[in-house]
Amino acid sequence: MWSTKRTIAAGDTVIVWITRDSIEPLVVTPDAVLHNKFGVYPHNDLIGLPYGAKVQSKLGGRGFVYVLRPTPELWTLALPHRTQILYLADISFVVNSLNIGKGKRVVEAGTGSGSFSHSVARSIGDTGKLFTFEFHEQRAMKAKDEFAAHGLDGIIRLQHRNVCKDGFGEDIGDSIDAVFLDLPAPWEAIPHAKKVLRKDAVARICCFSPCIEQVIRTVTALNDARFTEITMYETLLRPIDVSSVPKLPSIEDATERLKQAEIKREDKRQKQIKANREKEARDKAKKEKDAGAVVGEKRKHPDGEPTTDLDNAEGSLLVVEDTEEGVEPKRVRTESDQDPAADDTMHVDPSLSSNPAHVPDPVPITLPVISSTSIGSNNKNGTPSSSSPGPGGPKMSVSKALSEVRGHTSYLTFACLVPYEYALKNGNASSAVASTSSADGSDGNASAGGELGNGKTPASTTPAVLASSSTEDAEPEEKAD
C-alpha cells in the first residue's frame, strides 16, 4: 500500500483529494475516467504524475483534484465503511498505550472495515505480525481482499472466527504482546485473551466499547482475570481555528505612536486657544467701535445740517428726525444721562478700539523622540513605524479553540497483565507494587469489586491485583525456608 515510487503507475491505489470533506480511493486503470462535480479526469493522465500532483479538469473548467500517496491516515478517511470504524484520535492513543512498535505481535478481534488494522500493520513493520479475527464472513472476505491488494497479506493474518466462543486458536500460543478487542461483548473474550498473552513480560489489553454498561462488565471480567492498572479513557476532539493576522507592533513602536499622538493633541489645543483669543478680541473691538460711534453722534438740523442746542443746559444733542409740524425732537442719551451710580467717564483702550489684540503664538511642547529599537527593525531614521502593516507586511499566525467539541465515539478500557514468572524475576518491582496494594488495606479484587458496588467510576480500580496475590502465594515458600 505504501509505495516508495515517486510517480504513479497503472494498477496503483491512490487517494483522490476532492475537498476537505470528500476523499476517495482510486485504482489507476488505463482508459478509465473519473467523473465528479468538479470535472472529468482520465486515468491515463494520472499515469506518470508524481504523488501529490494537482490535476486540472479536462473540460477546460477551473476544477481540480490532488492525487496523494495512500497512508493509514488517509485510508481511514477514504475507505468504504462496512462497520463503524476507529479514527485517528482513538487509533493513535491505542497504539501508544499498548506500546505497539516494530516486531510486536498483536491480536485484534473485530476487523470490521480494517481502519485499525492498516495503522497497526505500519507500526509493527515487516518483522511484526497482526492476527485479526472477524465473525462476519462477508466482511472477512472483503477485508482479506483489501489487505492483499495493499500488499499487507504478509503482515496481517485474517481468520473468520467467533473468538468469544472458540478463542483465538492454539497456533498462536502465548506469544502476543497486546490484544485489542472491538466486540459487542468483550468481557466474554477476556479469558481467551489471557491465554495468548505473553508469560515472560508485561502484556497489555484494550477494549473498545461505546456504552458505559459494557465498560462496567469489562472491568469486572478484567479483575476476575487478575489484570492490573485498569483505566478507562474517552477521547474528545476540540477543533482549533488557525488564521493569519498582521504582526503586532513592538513596545518601542507603540510607545512612539502614543508620544506622537500626545504632541498632535497638544498642538491642536494650542491652536484652539489662539483662535478663541483672537475671536474674543475681535468681538470686543467691534463693541467698542459701535459705542464710540454713538457717543460722537451730533444733533441734526431739520434741513439736515447738524446743530447744537445752546438752550439745553445739560448740553445734550437733539436730532430732528421728521419735518412734520408738531413733532418734538428726541434727546440722545449721553454720558451725563447715565446712572449716577455708574462711572462718570468711559475708559476705552485705544489699542483695542482700533486694532485687534496681538496674541503671541503658542509654543508647542516638544517631547523627546525615541527611535524604534525593536529586533529586526530596519527603521534607521528615528521615525516611528506603523503598527498596522499593509497587505504585504509581516503577519503572524494565531489559533483559537472553537466552542464545538466532537461527540463521543467510545470508551477505551486499558489493563496490564503481569505474569507470575515475570513478577518473581523482577522482585524489586513486585515488592513495590505489592506494598502499594497492601497500603490500600484490602486485596485488589475485593477493592475493585467494592468500588464497582458503590457506583464509583471503573477507571479508579485499584491496580496491582496480581502482584498482591503473587506476594501472598510466595509467603509459604519463605516460611518453608
TIVEXFI-312149 format. One line per field, with one value per residue (C-alpha): x, y, z; residue in three letters. Coordinates in steps of 0.5 Angstrom, whole numbers, plus 500, padded with zeros to 3 digits. Layout:
X	X, ...
Y	Y, ...
Z	Z, ...
rest	ALA, ...
***
This chain:
X	500, 506, 509, 516, 516, 516, 511, 504, 504, 498, 495, 497, 492, 492, 488, 484, 483, 477, 475, 477, 470, 471, 476, 476, 481, 482, 486, 489, 486, 488, 483, 478, 476, 474, 468, 466, 462, 469, 470, 473, 480, 482, 486, 491, 493, 495, 500, 507, 505, 509, 505, 502, 501, 495, 491, 486, 480, 480, 473, 477, 474, 477, 476, 482, 484, 490, 493, 496, 500, 496, 497, 494, 491, 488, 486, 482, 478, 477, 476, 469, 465, 463, 462, 463, 471, 476, 479, 486, 485, 483, 488, 494, 492, 491, 498, 502, 498, 499, 506, 506, 512, 517, 517, 511, 506, 499, 492, 485, 478, 473, 477, 471, 473, 480, 482, 486, 489, 492, 495, 498, 501, 505, 507, 510, 513, 515, 518, 512, 505, 498, 493, 486, 479, 472, 466, 462, 464, 463, 466, 472, 473, 473, 478, 482, 482, 484, 490, 492, 491, 495, 501, 499, 498, 505, 504, 496, 493, 486, 481, 474, 472, 468, 473, 468, 466, 472, 478, 484, 487, 492, 497, 498, 501, 503, 507, 502, 505, 498, 491, 485, 478, 473, 467, 460, 461, 469, 468, 467, 473, 478, 479, 481, 486, 489, 491, 495, 499, 506, 508, 515, 514, 508, 503, 497, 490, 485, 477, 473, 466, 461, 457, 459, 455, 460, 466, 463, 462, 469, 472, 469, 472, 479, 479, 477, 483, 488, 489, 492, 493, 485, 484, 479, 479, 475, 478, 474, 477, 477, 478, 483, 482, 488, 489, 494, 494, 498, 504, 503, 508, 514, 514, 518, 514, 507, 511, 513, 506, 503, 508, 507, 499, 500, 504, 499, 494, 497, 499, 491, 489, 494, 491, 484, 486, 490, 483, 479, 483, 483, 475, 474, 479, 475, 468, 471, 474, 467, 463, 468, 468, 460, 460, 465, 460, 454, 458, 461, 454, 452, 445, 442, 438, 431, 435, 440, 445, 448, 447, 448, 442, 445, 439, 440, 443, 445, 449, 445, 445, 438, 436, 430, 428, 422, 420, 413, 410, 408, 414, 418, 426, 428, 434, 440, 443, 450, 455, 451, 445, 448, 446, 449, 452, 456, 462, 462, 467, 468, 475, 477, 484, 486, 489, 483, 479, 483, 487, 485, 489, 496, 496, 503, 504, 503, 510, 508, 511, 516, 518, 524, 523, 526, 528, 525, 530, 526, 529, 529, 527, 530, 528, 534, 532, 528, 521, 516, 514, 507, 503, 499, 503, 500, 497, 504, 507, 509, 504, 503, 499, 494, 490, 483, 480, 473, 467, 464, 467, 466, 462, 463, 466, 467, 471, 478, 479, 486, 489, 496, 498, 504, 506, 508, 514, 516, 514, 519, 524, 523, 523, 524, 518, 514, 515, 514, 507, 506, 507, 502, 497, 498, 497, 490, 489, 485, 486, 486, 480, 476, 478, 476, 469, 468, 469, 464, 459, 459, 458, 464, 468, 471, 477, 479, 480, 486, 492, 497, 492, 496, 503, 499, 496, 503, 506, 501, 503, 510, 510, 509, 516, 519, 516, 519, 526
Y	500, 505, 505, 508, 510, 517, 517, 514, 507, 503, 499, 503, 505, 513, 518, 523, 529, 533, 537, 537, 533, 529, 524, 518, 512, 510, 505, 507, 504, 505, 508, 509, 516, 519, 524, 528, 535, 539, 536, 530, 527, 521, 516, 516, 523, 521, 515, 518, 524, 525, 523, 530, 533, 538, 535, 540, 538, 536, 540, 547, 549, 551, 545, 541, 535, 533, 525, 523, 517, 512, 513, 509, 516, 518, 511, 512, 518, 515, 507, 504, 504, 497, 498, 504, 505, 508, 515, 518, 520, 514, 510, 514, 513, 506, 504, 509, 506, 499, 500, 497, 498, 495, 487, 487, 481, 484, 481, 484, 482, 485, 487, 491, 496, 495, 502, 500, 494, 499, 503, 497, 494, 500, 501, 493, 493, 487, 484, 484, 480, 482, 477, 480, 476, 478, 473, 476, 472, 477, 483, 478, 476, 484, 486, 480, 482, 489, 487, 483, 489, 493, 489, 487, 480, 478, 482, 481, 474, 475, 469, 468, 466, 468, 469, 470, 462, 459, 463, 465, 459, 454, 456, 463, 460, 465, 470, 476, 483, 487, 485, 490, 488, 491, 487, 488, 483, 484, 481, 474, 474, 477, 469, 467, 474, 472, 465, 468, 474, 473, 470, 473, 480, 485, 485, 490, 490, 495, 494, 499, 500, 505, 504, 505, 499, 495, 498, 496, 489, 489, 492, 486, 481, 484, 484, 477, 475, 479, 484, 491, 498, 498, 505, 508, 514, 518, 521, 528, 533, 540, 544, 549, 555, 558, 564, 570, 577, 583, 582, 586, 593, 593, 596, 602, 603, 603, 608, 612, 613, 615, 620, 623, 623, 627, 632, 633, 633, 639, 643, 642, 645, 651, 653, 653, 657, 662, 662, 663, 669, 673, 672, 675, 681, 682, 682, 687, 691, 691, 693, 699, 702, 702, 705, 711, 712, 713, 718, 722, 723, 730, 733, 734, 741, 740, 742, 736, 740, 739, 744, 745, 746, 752, 753, 746, 747, 740, 740, 734, 733, 734, 730, 732, 726, 729, 735, 734, 740, 739, 733, 734, 733, 727, 727, 723, 720, 722, 721, 726, 722, 716, 713, 717, 710, 709, 711, 719, 717, 711, 709, 706, 703, 706, 699, 695, 700, 701, 695, 687, 685, 682, 675, 671, 665, 659, 655, 647, 642, 638, 631, 627, 622, 615, 612, 604, 599, 593, 587, 586, 593, 597, 604, 608, 615, 615, 616, 611, 605, 604, 599, 596, 594, 594, 588, 586, 587, 582, 577, 572, 566, 566, 560, 560, 554, 553, 552, 546, 539, 533, 528, 521, 516, 510, 509, 506, 501, 499, 494, 490, 483, 482, 474, 470, 468, 476, 478, 473, 475, 483, 482, 490, 492, 486, 488, 496, 494, 489, 495, 500, 494, 493, 500, 500, 495, 490, 485, 488, 484, 486, 493, 494, 490, 494, 501, 498, 496, 503, 506, 509, 510, 504, 508, 508, 501, 499, 497, 492, 486, 480, 483, 483, 476, 473, 476, 472, 466, 467, 467, 460, 459, 464, 461, 454, 457
Z	500, 502, 495, 495, 488, 486, 480, 479, 475, 473, 478, 484, 489, 490, 494, 491, 495, 492, 498, 506, 507, 500, 500, 495, 494, 487, 483, 477, 471, 464, 459, 465, 467, 474, 474, 480, 480, 479, 472, 468, 470, 465, 469, 463, 465, 472, 470, 471, 475, 482, 488, 491, 484, 482, 477, 473, 470, 462, 461, 461, 467, 474, 477, 480, 485, 488, 488, 494, 496, 501, 508, 514, 516, 509, 508, 515, 512, 505, 506, 504, 511, 513, 520, 525, 525, 529, 527, 528, 535, 538, 534, 536, 543, 543, 539, 544, 550, 548, 547, 539, 536, 531, 531, 536, 536, 536, 536, 534, 535, 530, 524, 521, 516, 517, 519, 526, 522, 517, 522, 527, 520, 519, 527, 527, 520, 517, 523, 527, 526, 527, 528, 526, 527, 524, 526, 520, 514, 508, 512, 513, 506, 503, 509, 506, 499, 501, 505, 499, 494, 499, 500, 507, 507, 509, 516, 517, 518, 518, 520, 520, 528, 534, 539, 544, 544, 540, 543, 538, 536, 539, 534, 537, 543, 549, 545, 544, 546, 546, 545, 542, 543, 539, 540, 543, 549, 550, 557, 554, 550, 556, 559, 552, 551, 558, 555, 549, 552, 554, 560, 561, 560, 562, 557, 555, 553, 551, 550, 545, 548, 546, 553, 560, 562, 557, 561, 568, 566, 562, 569, 573, 568, 568, 575, 576, 571, 575, 571, 574, 572, 570, 567, 562, 558, 553, 547, 545, 540, 540, 533, 533, 528, 526, 522, 520, 523, 522, 526, 533, 534, 539, 545, 542, 536, 541, 546, 540, 537, 544, 544, 537, 539, 545, 541, 536, 541, 545, 538, 537, 544, 543, 536, 539, 545, 540, 536, 542, 544, 537, 537, 543, 541, 535, 539, 544, 539, 535, 541, 543, 536, 536, 543, 540, 534, 539, 543, 537, 534, 533, 533, 526, 524, 521, 514, 515, 518, 525, 530, 538, 542, 546, 550, 553, 560, 560, 553, 551, 543, 539, 533, 529, 525, 522, 518, 520, 525, 532, 532, 538, 538, 541, 546, 545, 551, 553, 558, 563, 563, 565, 572, 578, 581, 574, 573, 570, 564, 560, 559, 552, 551, 544, 542, 543, 540, 533, 532, 534, 540, 539, 542, 542, 538, 543, 544, 543, 548, 545, 548, 546, 540, 542, 535, 535, 537, 536, 534, 526, 525, 519, 521, 522, 521, 528, 525, 528, 524, 523, 528, 522, 516, 510, 506, 504, 511, 516, 519, 525, 526, 532, 534, 537, 540, 538, 542, 539, 541, 537, 540, 544, 540, 545, 552, 552, 558, 559, 563, 564, 566, 570, 570, 576, 573, 571, 578, 581, 576, 578, 585, 587, 582, 585, 592, 590, 587, 593, 598, 594, 594, 602, 603, 601, 607, 602, 597, 590, 587, 594, 593, 586, 587, 593, 588, 583, 588, 591, 584, 583, 576, 574, 572, 579, 580, 585, 581, 583, 584, 581, 585, 591, 590, 588, 594, 598, 594, 595, 603, 604, 601, 605, 611, 609, 608
rest	MET, TRP, SER, THR, LYS, ARG, THR, ILE, ALA, ALA, GLY, ASP, THR, VAL, ILE, VAL, TRP, ILE, THR, ARG, ASP, SER, ILE, GLU, PRO, LEU, VAL, VAL, THR, PRO, ASP, ALA, VAL, LEU, HIS, ASN, LYS, PHE, GLY, VAL, TYR, PRO, HIS, ASN, ASP, LEU, ILE, GLY, LEU, PRO, TYR, GLY, ALA, LYS, VAL, GLN, SER, LYS, LEU, GLY, GLY, ARG, GLY, PHE, VAL, TYR, VAL, LEU, ARG, PRO, THR, PRO, GLU, LEU, TRP, THR, LEU, ALA, LEU, PRO, HIS, ARG, THR, GLN, ILE, LEU, TYR, LEU, ALA, ASP, ILE, SER, PHE, VAL, VAL, ASN, SER, LEU, ASN, ILE, GLY, LYS, GLY, LYS, ARG, VAL, VAL, GLU, ALA, GLY, THR, GLY, SER, GLY, SER, PHE, SER, HIS, SER, VAL, ALA, ARG, SER, ILE, GLY, ASP, THR, GLY, LYS, LEU, PHE, THR, PHE, GLU, PHE, HIS, GLU, GLN, ARG, ALA, MET, LYS, ALA, LYS, ASP, GLU, PHE, ALA, ALA, HIS, GLY, LEU, ASP, GLY, ILE, ILE, ARG, LEU, GLN, HIS, ARG, ASN, VAL, CYS, LYS, ASP, GLY, PHE, GLY, GLU, ASP, ILE, GLY, ASP, SER, ILE, ASP, ALA, VAL, PHE, LEU, ASP, LEU, PRO, ALA, PRO, TRP, GLU, ALA, ILE, PRO, HIS, ALA, LYS, LYS, VAL, LEU, ARG, LYS, ASP, ALA, VAL, ALA, ARG, ILE, CYS, CYS, PHE, SER, PRO, CYS, ILE, GLU, GLN, VAL, ILE, ARG, THR, VAL, THR, ALA, LEU, ASN, ASP, ALA, ARG, PHE, THR, GLU, ILE, THR, MET, TYR, GLU, THR, LEU, LEU, ARG, PRO, ILE, ASP, VAL, SER, SER, VAL, PRO, LYS, LEU, PRO, SER, ILE, GLU, ASP, ALA, THR, GLU, ARG, LEU, LYS, GLN, ALA, GLU, ILE, LYS, ARG, GLU, ASP, LYS, ARG, GLN, LYS, GLN, ILE, LYS, ALA, ASN, ARG, GLU, LYS, GLU, ALA, ARG, ASP, LYS, ALA, LYS, LYS, GLU, LYS, ASP, ALA, GLY, ALA, VAL, VAL, GLY, GLU, LYS, ARG, LYS, HIS, PRO, ASP, GLY, GLU, PRO, THR, THR, ASP, LEU, ASP, ASN, ALA, GLU, GLY, SER, LEU, LEU, VAL, VAL, GLU, ASP, THR, GLU, GLU, GLY, VAL, GLU, PRO, LYS, ARG, VAL, ARG, THR, GLU, SER, ASP, GLN, ASP, PRO, ALA, ALA, ASP, ASP, THR, MET, HIS, VAL, ASP, PRO, SER, LEU, SER, SER, ASN, PRO, ALA, HIS, VAL, PRO, ASP, PRO, VAL, PRO, ILE, THR, LEU, PRO, VAL, ILE, SER, SER, THR, SER, ILE, GLY, SER, ASN, ASN, LYS, ASN, GLY, THR, PRO, SER, SER, SER, SER, PRO, GLY, PRO, GLY, GLY, PRO, LYS, MET, SER, VAL, SER, LYS, ALA, LEU, SER, GLU, VAL, ARG, GLY, HIS, THR, SER, TYR, LEU, THR, PHE, ALA, CYS, LEU, VAL, PRO, TYR, GLU, TYR, ALA, LEU, LYS, ASN, GLY, ASN, ALA, SER, SER, ALA, VAL, ALA, SER, THR, SER, SER, ALA, ASP, GLY, SER, ASP, GLY, ASN, ALA, SER, ALA, GLY, GLY, GLU, LEU, GLY, ASN, GLY, LYS, THR, PRO, ALA, SER, THR, THR, PRO, ALA, VAL, LEU, ALA, SER, SER, SER, THR, GLU, ASP, ALA, GLU, PRO, GLU, GLU, LYS, ALA, ASP
***
